[in-house]
């Protein structure tokens, strides 16, 4: 399940992935991200929560790409802060 320690981290994820996804709607945002925003506090300790499958985390604790992600055509792509990840309270460079 995605972990967003603050609003900035959630906005970064939305800019990086959601806004570049064919499922993202300018007015209504992203249903998957909305589900995490609405229920992440209640569901974080529920190992069977669907949220854990929708936006999984890697072994280092970073949010991975949503399982529903489908990249927009390149003419609609929104640039993001390439190579930057948020974990805990510090910005870090993305490690491959």
N, C-alpha and C positions, 0 to 999 in steps of 0.2 A: 504494500500500500504506500502511496506517495506520502512523503513527509515534507511539510512546508512549515518551518519554524516561525515564519512571519509572512506578512502580506507581500513583501518584496520578493521573497523566494517563490511564492505562488505566481506572482506577476511575471517573473523571469521565465518560469516553466511555460506559462501561457504564451509568452512572446516567442519562446524558442521552439515549442512544439505545436501547441494548439492553433496559433494564428497561421501556421503553415500547413495545417491539415485541411483536407477537403471537407471534413465534417464540421469544421468551425463556422459559426454563423456570426457575422459582425454584430448583430443586435442581441442574439440569445447566447452567445459565447459557446462553450463546450459542455455537453451534458456529462461527460466523464469527469471533467475538472469540477463541475458544479456538484456532483455527487460526493467528491472528496471534500470539497469545502463544507458541505452541509453535514456530512456524517463521519468525518475522519476522527473526531474526538471520541465519539461513541464506539466506533468500530476498530480503533487502533489495536486493541488487545484481543479482538475476536479473530482467531486464526482461520476461521472459515468464512470470513467476510469476502464478498466479491471484490471489494476495493483493493485487496491484496493482489488480485489477479489483473485488475484493470490498469493500474500503474505500478508495476513491480519495482522493487529496489534491487540494486546489485549487492554483492557481498561486502562492499565498502560502505554501504548505506546511502548511495546516491540514487535518486529517482531515475528510472529508465524511461524510455519512450513508451507512451500509452499503447496498449495492444490494438487499439482501434485506429491508430495513426495511418493516414493515407495521404501522402504528400500532394499538395496542390500542384497544378502545372507550373512550370518555372516562371511564366509571365505573371503569376499571382503571388510568388514567394515573397515573404517578409523577412528581411535580414535580422539576425539576432547577435548577441554578444558572444560570438564564436569562441569556444574553448573555455568558457567560464562556467563553473558549477557552484552550487551553494550547498554547503553541508554544515549543519550546526550553526555556529555563530561566525563563520569565516568564509570569505570567498576564496576559492582555490582554482588553480588551473586544472583543466581536464587531463586526467592521466589515462593513457590507453592501455 
